[in-house]
């Protein structure tokens, strides 16, 4: 991967991905320390990238938002939002580690 994608298909649904330098742009719900967001209605993902944010952290955030899209579009819902965030955060980190460690992806420099 030479650069992060600007368009994705998730379960056949097209999403646009915007990479933003302003943390508030990525934090559309006004939560503290959020590095990405997804609008399920508009099919837009926003990821905070301002340097010196490492490529791996950006990729983890992207995968995190993709997992949100998969769960939403598949009709899966957690009753507990905090638990959902914890599960998704863990899965995203594990997937990225697996993909990078096994050379399925090479992260942009």
Residue pairs with C-beta under 8 A, 6 or more apart in sequence:
1 105
1 106
1 107
1 108
2 108
3 108
4 17
4 19
4 47
4 49
4 58
4 59
4 62
4 108
5 17
6 16
6 17
6 18
6 19
7 14
7 15
7 16
7 17
8 14
8 15
8 17
8 45
8 66
9 15
10 66
10 69
10 70
10 73
11 69
11 70
11 73
11 74
13 43
13 69
13 73
14 43
15 38
15 43
15 44
15 45
15 69
16 43
16 44
16 45
17 44
17 45
17 46
17 47
17 62
18 25
18 44
18 45
18 46
18 47
19 46
19 47
19 48
19 49
19 58
20 26
20 46
20 47
20 48
20 49
20 50
21 48
21 49
21 50
22 48
22 50
23 34
23 35
23 48
23 50
25 46
25 48
26 34
26 35
26 36
26 37
26 46
26 47
26 48
27 34
27 35
27 37
27 48
28 37
28 39
28 46
29 37
35 47
35 48
35 53
35 57
35 61
36 45
36 46
36 47
36 48
36 61
36 62
36 64
36 65
37 45
37 46
37 65
38 44
38 45
38 46
38 65
38 68
38 69
38 72
39 45
40 68
40 69
40 72
40 73
45 62
45 65
45 66
45 69
47 58
47 61
47 62
47 65
48 61
49 58
55 107
55 108
55 109
56 96
56 100
56 107
59 96
59 100
59 105
59 107
60 92
60 93
60 96
61 92
63 91
63 92
63 95
63 96
64 88
64 89
64 92
67 88
67 91
67 92
68 88
71 77
71 78
71 84
71 88
78 84
78 87
98 104
99 105
100 106
100 107
